[in-house]
Amino acid sequence: MNRQKREKTLLVMAAGMGSRFGGLKQLTPVGPSGECILEYSMFDAFRHGFTKVVLMIRKENQHLFEEAFADKMKPYGKIAYAYQEKEDVPEGTDGAVLSSERKKPWGTGQAVYAARHEISGPFMVINADDFYGEETFEKMSRILDTLNEKQGALVAYELEKTMSRFGSVSRGLVTAKEDGMLLHVREIKDLSYEGEEICSQEWADLKVLPSQPVSMNVWGFHPTIFSQLEKEFAAFLKTSGQELKKEFLLPEAIQALVNGKELEVLVRESKETWLGMTYSEDKQYVAEGLLEKVQKGQYPRNLWEEV
């Protein structure tokens, strides 16, 4: 198949509060010139053909992101903002099925759905506070150039390359079929090292191989995913709209679409080592990792002066 380059958007999940980290980690400076992790992701996206970034944020934090990025980004790509509000539900949703006492929005599935007005072409989803590495953006950019309406994509990592030194993590264990398509993704909480093994506090008998592919929320979609998510979200609200804490999670919605043969998801693996700040103690480790990449010539010392 001939690969034609398409206009591609990067959708960044940046609305989290960072409870375990203890602050707005999305904008925490960790690069040698004061860059945050998200700036490295945008840098990699722009150099691999993405032309727009949509930041899914809390509305009250928009001025912080504008101060951090507005001037730097203008020469390289468009920045837009979207907001995840709990009132943003599919048209026709019966208000009687929704709890009036719920305070929080509806989870990562709704977060992607909430970006529908800002995205009209193929797009990549990432977290703001995870460093993914250039290879991941290069792989996803190539995939998005050929993605059709019934396809999605997931770039997975080896589990041992995504662990924190300072506490447990939650990861989506990925299983692919022989043809490279997603069979299932299953979130496992409280993964940590016990000696040389990786175990879960949640599943005492579970021993996970260090090479196990895991999801770090790197997805690629055709814009038809919005109508598919709308249908899944509406079904979720009918059964769980009265729940105060239950969430419409993106991996669960994708799994339902895969199970129903409405979507097939291509799985590719990145050999990059993830860097991220689950805990405040991770900050120094991330800063050292980024400095090492700069010293190896993988990134300029000052990202935006040398693009």
Secondary structure, 3 states (H helix, E strand, C coil): CCCCCCCEEEEEECCCCCCCCCCCHHHCCCCCCCCCHHHHHHHHHHCCCEEEEEEEECHHHHHHHHHHHHHHHCCCCEEEEEECCCCCCCCCCCHHHCCCCCCCCCCHHHHHHCCHHHCCCCEEEEECCEECCHHHHHHHHHHHCCCCCCEEEEEEEEHHHCCCCCCCEEEEEEEECCCCEEEEEEEEEEEEEECCEEEECCCCCCEECCCCEEEEEEEEECCCHHHHHHHHHHHHHHHHCCCCCCCCCHHHHHHHHHHCCCCEEEEEECCCCCEECCCCCHHHHHHHHHHHHHHCCCCCCCHHHCC
